[in-house]
Amino acid sequence: IREFAEDSYVFMATSGGTVKKTALSQFSRPRASGIIAIDLRVLRLPMIAAGVALLLVLHVFLAAPAFPAIWVKRTLLPFGDTAWPRRTHIVEIPEAFPVRRGDALTLRGRLAGEIPSIGSIEWDTVNASDGSGRKSFDIERDGRFEVSIGPLLESITCDLTVGDASLPDLQVEVVVPPELAGGDVTYHYPPFTNRAPDRAQSGDLRAIVGTRVEIRLESDRPVKRMQLDLEMGGDKRAVPVTLRSDREGTAEFTIEQRGRYHVALYDHYGFTSDAPATVLIDALENALPSVKLTRPGLEHRATPATRLSMLFDASDDFGVTGATLHYRRAAESTSQPAKQQSVRIPAAQPAKEWAGRFAWDLGLATFEPGDTIEYYLEVHDEGLHLSEAKAGVSSTHRLDIVDPDTLRQSLEARLREVFAELEGVIRQQSIGIDEVSTAIVSLPDTAEAVIAGDVRRVQAEHNRQVRIRRQVGRMADRLRATADELADSFLASPERVAQLRQMADTLDVVAAESMASAATRLEESQNLLRTLSQEQEAR
């Protein structure tokens, strides 16, 4: 170039897209090192900055794609309704808010992002009544918060505001818990009562111990489960309830003691009433059987080989099933600890009244002369009992074990005493009858004399006859007991035993006849006295 005109320019462009326009006159005075028309090293810095900016933009798009979109919308449409991202976020808030009627609503949550120190909640009832309000609450440093409203009686709509975040139209449903609406109970009585099942309306239970009850429960609204807690005799346990539908369930248990049970109904939210239904259980006692050992007496003697005849009377409200004879050596008759032993006495069939008879073979018990045995009867029935005692027991009797010779001598002495006493009674009886006959035949003609003396004599004779009757009856009982002891101990022949028993029966008959005879004579004398008195008054 020969001329470097001021209005001439040099235009340069690089492959990287950089362009430069320079006046031609700038090249008119070249230096020894030359003239740098364009510095490519300076061009690298803007390119690096542009690359970094591009990477940052890509990172923002990938990490928070909504933010660039909002920025673009806000840039292109500055007057649109697109809002900038919130600095505070409400998290961990449940979607549904069921509350049991009468309880308070407790709302718990957590904040993310910028955490303010105070939030607020506003509410209105669904029915637009006067149940509205506003309440502020504090927020912890970690963003957690808790606010309570209530107690609530109606469903409400809430608006929660914290910082620049809000949750509008939170629906809070007030739920009425289910209540027991009705039902019935079926009693399945124990088999030994011979009673058919009985159904009654729900209410307090009353049945004999051992009765199985089947309870049907009805709810006034749908439930998810039913729970029956049983308290009986100091024990507590849960009884399974089977749901037949969303409003009906059944449960069963056996009445063993007095007590109660509680019924709780749970809906699908898990709500139940604060006061579960309570039902009392009145367990009727299955009365213990009673027993009386009528033979032998409270004290008795026997030899080691005796087959002791025992008679007893047992009774029960439903039926006696059997008896057990318990015996042991008395403590004073042995130096070793007294060990109780038992003999089972089965009943032919359960009966309300049982006149029992049992032959106790003492030879199987290895008793020895000098032993004193204590024994009693225990009778059993079917079913459970409320009391700790599970059987009826008789009084305790004593049995002295003696050698055969000693017992024989004692029984023979008793027979001699009975015969001697009987002879005396016979003599008194004949004398008394003669005196009464003489008194009746020789009655005077005047009523005054009769009333003055002979009536007293007739009455005294009647009383004496009653005493003799009782004495003769006691002798008959002693003869019969002696005959039984002789038979049980094999100390007399069957013929002699039969004679003694026949004599005892005869004494009973004679005593009864003498009583009737004395009563007849007394009546005859009283009639005669009335006749004489009437004749005297007529004269």
Number of C-alpha atoms within 10 A of each C-alpha: 7 5 9 15 13 10 8 11 14 13 10 12 11 10 6 10 6 11 11 11 12 14 14 17 15 15 16 13 10 10 9 6 6 9 12 10 13 16 8 12 7 9 12 12 11 10 12 11 11 12 12 12 12 11 12 12 12 13 12 13 14 11 9 11 12 14 14 14 13 16 16 12 17 16 11 10 12 11 9 10 9 13 10 12 12 12 12 18 19 20 13 11 13 10 9 10 16 15 24 21 20 14 14 15 20 12 15 14 15 17 23 14 11 13 21 16 13 14 19 16 21 17 21 19 19 15 10 10 9 8 15 14 12 13 13 14 14 15 20 14 11 10 20 17 18 13 17 13 16 13 13 20 18 21 19 21 17 19 16 20 17 21 18 12 16 17 14 14 14 16 18 21 20 20 19 17 22 20 21 18 12 14 17 15 21 18 22 18 20 18 12 12 14 9 11 11 13 11 14 12 13 15 14 13 20 15 19 23 23 24 24 19 21 17 20 21 24 22 19 14 16 18 25 15 18 24 18 21 16 21 18 18 12 9 9 13 11 12 14 15 19 16 17 11 11 15 20 23 21 19 18 18 14 14 22 22 23 19 19 18 21 16 19 20 27 19 18 11 13 12 20 19 17 8 10 16 14 16 16 16 21 18 21 18 17 21 20 24 24 19 27 19 20 13 17 19 13 14 12 15 21 22 28 23 20 23 20 21 16 15 15 17 16 26 21 23 15 20 20 27 20 21 22 18 18 17 22 18 22 19 15 10 13 12 8 9 10 15 10 12 13 14 12 13 18 16 15 10 11 18 18 15 17 20 12 18 13 14 13 16 14 18 13 11 13 8 18 16 13 14 19 22 21 19 21 19 25 23 27 25 26 22 17 19 21 19 12 6 9 19 20 21 23 19 12 14 18 19 21 20 22 19 15 18 11 11 19 19 11 13 19 13 11 15 18 11 12 17 13 11 14 17 11 10 16 13 10 14 17 10 11 16 17 10 13 21 12 10 18 20 9 9 17 13 12 13 19 13 12 21 15 9 12 19 18 12 15 23 19 14 21 22 15 16 23 19 13 19 22 15 16 24 20 16 21 25 17 16 25 20 19 20 24 20 26 22 20 20 20 16 18 14 10 12 9 13 20 15 12 19 20 16 15 22 16 13 21 19 15 14 20 16 13 18 20 14 15 22 18 13 19 21 14 12 21 16 12 16 21 14 12 20 17 12 13 13 8 7 5
